[in-house]
Amino acid sequence: MISFKRLTIVALASTPLGCAVGPNFKKPDPHTPAGWSATAASGAVSSDPATVVNWWTTFQEPTLSSLIARSTDSNLDLRAAVLRITEARAQRDVAGAAFFPTLSANASFTRERLSETTTTGAAFTHFGGAPIPGVPAINFPNPYNQFQLAGSATWEPDLFGRVRRSVEAANADLQSSVEDQRAVLVSLCADVARNYVELRGAQLRKEVTDRSLATQKELYDLTRQRQAVGLTTDLDVANAGAQLDSTRALVPQLEQEVTRDINQLSLLMGQAPDSLRAELESARPVPQVPPVLPIGLPSDLARRRPDIRQSEAKLHAATARIGVAVGDLFPRLTLTATGGTQSQGASDLLKWASRFGSIGPTFELPIFDGSRWAAVRLQNVRAQEAALDYERTVLAALHEVENALAAYKSDRDRGVSLAAAVDQSRDALGLARARYSSGVANFIDVLDAERSLQQNELALATNTTAISTDLVAIYRALGGGWQT
């Protein structure tokens, strides 16, 4: 008799190790341009190699760095992404378990009675204890007891690499989960930075509004004093009061924006609403960007962005699953062995004579199964879809970076003009007030100059915020925020 151990050795020796059916995965070529658009990048960025892991340090804002560090420890979405990695690793272990034999053991007791209206049951009942000449006494009681201790082993050698392809696909799925976690981390860092910048921007606009309120209140009081001595009319007083109230109405909206940004930062850090107010309610300047940003080359994008890397991992998994489907078209060899002891009495269960067993291979040769061929076609189509998704992801990433660079350059250029406009508006307001005080100009000129200054200052504050959020968008598009 050939032992199970010998059958295992024979099967291993006959297995074409390292050979697996189906296509082998080849890393796709991302087809990126040699450089970024000169129009988008001119004067604002450089294509020098960039360190984008801790890109928020370019703001030189310790509070922002602290918020990002704390959010990576407590954000709920990031913790869920880590659990998805653990889940994918367990799935990989499930697929890899098929490499090894399946072992099981069981113990049982049954008491069975055969029907006396059947031939076997009648024979057991009436002749089970009858002596047979020349044969040792054998007892066939009805009913009877049966005790059993048994074990079994089953193993399918991976002759054509079906299991290897399954593990390969599971490893690619695991890598996809890792890249998903990195994508969540990139989004988290960018969201914290963007909300922090928007918070400081809202506080800056509130400071501008408060300054305008003080100026308009002073102008309103002056107008009332002039009206009291007959130097101006009630119409000028009413216009000054209307502009003052209109500006005052902006304050609740700006306070609501501050509260919203603080609460959003609290959410990103996994904390209760308003929990960061004591830390963040004091106004600070909007984080400033450096004069030139090193962002690297487009060829760095495919190696950096997690969504591109995730699409590549999904393509790898889809390619490997073609091999799994093709492997189902090939024969399978299964080695099985079962053994143990059986007896009618518990006292005889461990006796050598109570042993039983079976061992042998099973060879399955699929002749025709339309569903298996359909599965191969299905996996081929899915792999083609994954390849297209990879190309689409790369293309979308390139557009996202170019658009972010264009917005960054546009807002920087616009900021220069707005700063000049604010200076001109301040001069115009000073001249208008001087002319009004001397009786040369009317009060409408003063109101127009004040309104123009307020609008330009608010526009400049909004633009300052936009430039910093544009920087966040650039590094988010580049996939910055995680360590390779």
C-alpha positions in Angstrom: 0.0 0.0 0.0 1.3 3.5 -0.9 1.2 5.8 2.1 -0.2 9.3 2.0 3.2 10.7 2.6 4.6 9.0 -0.5 1.6 10.3 -2.6 2.3 13.8 -1.4 6.0 13.5 -2.4 5.1 12.2 -5.8 2.6 15.0 -6.4 5.1 17.7 -5.4 7.7 16.2 -7.7 5.3 16.2 -10.6 4.0 19.8 -10.0 5.5 22.3 -12.4 6.6 24.8 -9.7 6.9 28.4 -10.9 4.6 27.7 -13.8 1.1 29.2 -13.7 -1.5 29.4 -16.5 -2.8 32.8 -17.6 -1.1 36.0 -18.6 1.7 37.5 -16.5 1.2 41.1 -15.3 3.2 43.8 -16.8 3.3 47.3 -15.3 1.5 49.8 -17.5 3.2 52.8 -19.1 1.5 55.9 -17.8 2.4 58.0 -20.9 3.0 61.3 -19.1 4.3 64.4 -20.8 7.9 65.6 -20.3 7.0 68.6 -18.3 4.1 70.7 -17.0 2.4 73.4 -19.1 4.7 76.4 -19.4 1.6 78.7 -19.3 0.3 77.2 -16.1 3.7 77.0 -14.3 5.5 80.1 -15.5 6.9 82.2 -12.7 5.0 80.2 -10.0 6.6 76.8 -9.8 9.7 74.9 -10.8 10.1 71.4 -12.0 12.9 70.6 -9.6 12.5 67.4 -7.6 10.2 68.0 -4.8 9.8 66.5 -1.3 6.0 66.4 -1.0 5.7 64.2 2.0 5.3 67.0 4.5 4.3 69.7 2.1 2.3 71.7 4.7 5.6 72.7 6.3 6.0 75.2 3.4 3.4 77.3 5.2 5.7 77.6 8.2 2.6 77.4 10.4 3.1 75.3 13.6 -0.6 75.2 14.4 -1.4 73.7 11.0 1.4 71.1 11.4 0.0 70.1 14.9 -3.6 69.8 13.5 -2.4 67.5 10.7 -0.3 65.3 13.0 -3.2 64.9 15.5 -5.8 64.2 12.7 -3.7 61.3 11.3 -3.9 59.7 14.7 -7.6 60.1 15.3 -9.5 60.5 12.0 -12.2 57.9 11.7 -12.0 57.6 7.9 -8.3 56.8 8.2 -8.9 54.3 10.9 -11.5 52.6 8.7 -9.1 52.5 5.8 -6.5 50.7 8.1 -9.2 48.1 9.0 -9.8 47.5 5.3 -6.1 46.7 4.9 -6.4 44.2 7.7 -9.4 42.7 6.0 -7.6 42.4 2.7 -4.6 40.8 4.4 -7.0 38.2 5.9 -8.5 37.6 2.5 -4.9 36.9 1.2 -4.4 34.4 4.0 -7.6 32.7 3.0 -6.5 32.3 -0.6 -3.0 31.1 0.5 -4.5 28.4 2.8 -5.3 26.4 -0.4 -1.6 25.5 -0.7 -1.8 23.3 2.4 -3.7 20.1 3.2 -7.1 20.2 5.0 -7.0 18.1 8.2 -10.0 17.2 10.3 -10.8 14.9 13.2 -14.1 13.6 14.6 -15.6 11.4 17.3 -19.1 10.0 17.2 -21.5 7.7 18.9 -24.6 6.2 17.3 -27.2 3.7 18.4 -29.1 2.3 15.5 -31.9 -0.2 15.0 -32.6 -1.8 11.7 -36.1 -2.4 10.6 -37.2 -6.0 11.0 -39.3 -5.8 7.9 -36.1 -5.6 5.8 -34.0 -8.5 5.0 -30.9 -7.2 6.8 -32.9 -6.2 9.9 -34.7 -9.5 10.1 -31.5 -11.4 9.8 -29.8 -9.4 12.5 -32.8 -9.8 14.8 -33.5 -13.5 14.4 -30.1 -14.9 13.6 -27.6 -12.4 14.9 -26.7 -14.5 17.9 -26.9 -17.9 16.2 -23.7 -20.0 16.2 -22.2 -20.9 12.8 -20.2 -24.3 12.8 -16.6 -23.7 12.3 -16.8 -19.9 12.7 -16.0 -18.1 15.9 -19.0 -16.6 17.7 -20.2 -13.4 16.1 -22.9 -11.3 17.5 -25.1 -9.0 15.3 -27.4 -7.3 17.8 -30.3 -5.2 16.7 -30.3 -2.4 17.9 -26.5 -1.9 18.2 -24.0 0.7 19.3 -21.2 2.2 17.2 -18.3 4.2 18.6 -15.9 5.9 16.2 -12.7 8.0 16.3 -11.6 9.2 12.9 -9.4 11.7 11.0 -9.2 12.8 7.4 -6.8 14.7 5.2 -7.4 16.3 1.8 -4.8 18.1 -0.4 -5.0 19.4 -4.0 -1.6 20.0 -5.5 -1.5 23.3 -7.4 -0.5 21.6 -10.7 -1.3 24.6 -13.0 -1.0 27.6 -10.7 -4.6 28.3 -10.1 -4.0 28.8 -6.4 -0.9 30.8 -7.1 -2.9 33.1 -9.3 -5.5 33.4 -6.6 -2.8 34.4 -4.1 -1.4 36.8 -6.6 -4.8 38.5 -7.1 -5.3 38.6 -3.3 -1.9 40.3 -2.9 -2.8 42.9 -5.5 -6.1 43.5 -3.7 -4.1 44.0 -0.5 -1.9 46.5 -2.3 -5.0 48.2 -3.5 -6.2 48.6 0.1 -2.9 50.0 1.1 -3.1 52.6 -1.7 -6.7 53.4 -0.6 -5.4 54.1 2.9 -2.8 56.4 1.4 -5.4 58.2 -0.7 -7.5 58.8 2.5 -4.3 60.1 4.2 -3.6 62.5 1.2 -7.2 63.7 1.3 -7.2 64.1 5.1 -4.0 66.3 5.1 -5.4 68.4 2.3 -8.8 68.8 3.9 -7.3 69.8 7.3 -5.0 72.4 5.5 -7.8 73.7 3.3 -10.2 74.2 6.2 -7.5 75.8 8.4 -6.7 78.2 5.6 -10.4 79.0 5.1 -10.7 79.6 8.8 -7.9 82.1 8.8 -9.4 83.6 5.6 -12.8 84.1 7.3 -11.1 85.6 10.3 -9.2 88.0 8.0 -12.4 89.0 6.2 -13.9 89.7 9.6 -11.0 91.9 10.5 -11.4 93.8 7.3 -15.2 94.2 8.0 -14.5 95.3 11.6 -12.1 98.0 10.3 -14.7 99.1 7.7 -17.3 99.3 10.5 -15.1 101.5 12.6 -14.4 103.8 9.7 -18.0 103.9 8.6 -19.1 104.5 12.2 -16.7 107.4 12.4 -18.0 108.7 9.1 -21.6 108.4 10.3 -20.9 110.3 13.5 -19.1 113.0 11.5 -22.1 113.3 9.2 -24.5 113.6 12.0 -22.4 116.4 13.6 -22.3 118.3 10.3 -26.0 117.8 9.9 -26.6 119.2 13.3 -24.9 122.5 12.4 -26.5 122.6 9.0 -23.4 121.7 6.9 -25.1 118.6 5.4 -28.5 117.1 4.8 -30.6 114.3 6.3 -30.0 112.4 3.1 -26.3 112.2 3.7 -26.9 110.9 7.3 -29.4 108.3 6.0 -26.9 107.1 3.3 -24.1 106.9 5.9 -26.3 104.9 8.2 -27.5 102.6 5.4 -23.9 101.7 4.5 -23.0 101.2 8.1 -25.9 98.7 8.6 -25.1 97.0 5.4 -21.5 96.3 6.5 -22.7 95.3 10.0 -24.9 92.6 8.4 -21.8 90.9 7.1 -20.5 90.1 10.6 -23.0 87.2 11.5 -22.2 85.5 8.2 -18.5 85.7 8.8 -18.9 84.4 12.3 -20.9 81.5 11.0 -18.1 80.7 8.5 -15.6 80.7 11.4 -17.8 78.3 13.4 -18.3 76.0 10.4 -14.5 75.8 9.7 -13.7 75.1 13.4 -16.4 72.4 13.5 -15.1 70.9 10.2 -11.6 70.7 11.6 -13.1 69.0 14.8 -14.8 66.4 12.6 -11.6 65.7 10.7 -9.9 65.1 14.0 -12.7 62.8 15.3 -13.7 65.3 18.0 -17.0 66.8 19.1 -18.2 70.1 17.5 -16.7 73.3 18.9 -13.9 71.3 20.7 -11.2 73.3 19.0 -12.7 76.8 19.5 -10.5 77.7 22.4 -7.4 76.8 20.3 -8.5 78.4 17.0 -10.9 81.3 17.7 -8.1 83.8 18.1 -7.4 85.3 14.6 -4.1 84.5 13.0 -2.8 85.5 9.5 -3.6 83.4 6.5 -0.6 81.0 5.9 1.6 82.4 3.2 3.0 80.4 0.3 6.7 80.5 -0.7 7.7 82.5 -3.8 8.5 79.4 -5.9 7.1 75.8 -5.5 9.2 72.8 -6.4 6.7 70.2 -7.7 8.7 67.7 -9.7 7.9 66.3 -13.1 4.8 64.6 -14.5 6.6 61.3 -14.6 6.8 61.5 -10.8 3.0 61.6 -10.6 2.4 57.9 -11.4 4.8 56.9 -8.6 3.3 59.3 -6.1 -0.5 59.5 -6.5 -2.2 56.7 -4.5 -5.2 56.6 -6.8 -2.9 55.8 -9.8 -1.1 53.2 -7.8 -4.4 51.7 -6.7 -5.6 51.5 -10.3 -2.4 49.7 -11.2 -3.0 47.2 -8.3 -6.6 46.6 -9.5 -5.3 45.9 -13.0 -2.8 43.5 -11.5 -5.6 41.7 -9.6 -7.8 41.5 -12.7 -4.9 40.1 -14.8 -4.2 37.4 -12.1 -7.9 36.4 -12.0 -7.7 35.6 -15.7 -5.2 32.9 -14.6 -7.6 31.7 -11.9 -10.3 31.3 -14.5 -8.0 29.5 -17.0 -6.8 27.2 -14.3 -10.4 26.0 -13.8 -10.2 24.6 -17.4 -7.3 22.2 -16.4 -7.4 18.9 -14.6 -7.3 18.7 -10.8 -5.6 16.1 -8.7 -6.9 15.6 -5.1 -5.2 13.4 -2.6 -7.4 12.1 0.3 -6.9 9.9 3.3 -9.3 8.8 6.0 -8.7 6.6 9.0 -9.6 5.8 12.6 -11.2 3.2 14.8 -14.7 1.8 15.1 -16.3 -0.6 17.6 -19.6 -1.6 19.1 -18.2 -1.1 22.6 -16.2 1.8 24.0 -13.8 -0.6 25.6 -12.7 -1.9 22.1 -12.4 1.5 20.5 -8.6 1.7 21.0 -7.8 -1.9 20.0 -5.6 -2.4 16.9 -8.3 -4.6 15.4 -10.8 -1.7 15.4 -8.9 0.3 12.9 -10.3 1.3 9.5 -9.0 3.6 6.7 -8.9 4.5 3.1 -6.4 6.4 0.9 -6.2 7.4 -2.7 -6.1 10.1 -5.4 -8.9 11.6 -7.3 -8.3 13.0 -10.8 -10.9 15.3 -12.2 -10.8 16.1 -15.9 -13.3 18.8 -17.0 -14.6 17.9 -20.5 -17.2 20.5 -21.2 -18.4 23.3 -18.9 -19.6 26.4 -20.7 -19.6 28.4 -17.5 -15.9 28.0 -17.1 -15.2 29.3 -20.6 -17.6 32.1 -19.9 -15.7 32.9 -16.7 -12.4 33.3 -18.7 -14.1 35.7 -21.1 -15.6 37.6 -18.2 -12.2 38.0 -16.5 -10.6 39.2 -19.8 -13.2 41.9 -20.1 -12.7 43.0 -16.5 -9.0 43.2 -17.1 -9.6 45.4 -20.1 -11.9 47.6 -18.0 -9.2 47.9 -15.4 -6.6 48.9 -18.0 -8.9 51.7 -19.3 -9.6 52.8 -15.7 -5.8 53.1 -15.2 -5.4 55.3 -18.3 -8.4 57.4 -17.2 -7.0 57.9 -13.7 -3.6 59.0 -15.0 -5.2 61.4 -17.5 -7.5 62.9 -14.8 -4.6 63.3 -12.5 -2.6 65.2 -15.1 -5.6 67.5 -15.7 -6.1 68.0 -12.0 -2.5 69.1 -11.5 -2.5 71.4 -14.5 -5.8 73.0 -13.4 -4.4 73.6 -9.9 -1.2 75.1 -11.3 -3.3 77.4 -13.6 -5.5 78.5 -10.7 -2.4 79.1 -8.5 -0.7 81.3 -11.1 -4.0 83.2 -11.9 -4.7 84.0 -8.3 -1.1 85.2 -7.7 -1.3 87.5 -10.6 -4.7 88.7 -9.5 -3.4 89.4 -6.0 -0.8 91.8 -7.4 -3.6 93.9 -9.0 -5.8 93.7 -6.0 -3.1 94.9 -3.7 -2.5 97.9 -5.9 -6.3 98.5 -6.1 -6.4 98.6 -2.2 -3.7 101.2 -2.1 -5.4 103.3 -4.7 -8.7 103.0 -2.8 -7.2 104.1 0.4 -5.7 107.2 -1.3 -9.1 107.9 -2.9 -10.9 107.7 0.4 -8.5 110.1 2.0 -8.9 112.6 -0.8 -12.7 112.2 -0.8 -12.9 112.9 2.9 -10.6 115.8 2.7 -12.6 117.3 -0.2 -15.9 116.7 1.6 -14.6 118.3 4.8 -13.6 121.4 2.8 -16.9 121.5 1.0 -15.5 120.8 -2.4 -17.0 117.4 -2.9 -20.4 115.9 -2.0 -21.0 113.1 0.4 -21.7 110.5 -2.3 -18.1 110.7 -3.3 -17.0 109.7 0.2 -19.5 106.8 0.3 -18.4 105.5 -3.0 -14.7 105.7 -2.0 -15.4 103.9 1.3 -17.5 101.2 -0.4 -14.8 100.7 -3.1 -12.1 100.3 -0.4 -14.2 97.8 1.5 -14.9 95.7 -1.6 -11.2 95.7 -2.6 -10.0 94.8 0.8 -12.5 91.9 1.0 -11.5 90.8 -2.5 -7.8 90.9 -1.5 -8.5 88.9 1.6 -10.4 86.3 -0.4 -7.6 86.2 -3.0 -5.0 85.7 -0.2 -7.0 82.8 1.0 -7.4 81.4 -2.5 -3.7 81.4 -3.2 -3.0 79.3 -0.1 -5.9 76.9 -0.9 -4.5 76.7 -4.4 -1.2 75.4 -3.0 -3.1 72.8 -1.0 -4.9 71.7 -4.2 -1.6 71.4 -6.0 0.0 69.1 -3.5 -3.3 67.2 -3.1 -3.2 66.7 -6.9 0.4 65.6 -6.7 -0.5 63.0 -4.1 1.6 64.5 -1.3 1.2 63.6 2.3 2.6 60.0 2.7 6.0 58.4 2.9 7.1 56.1 0.1 
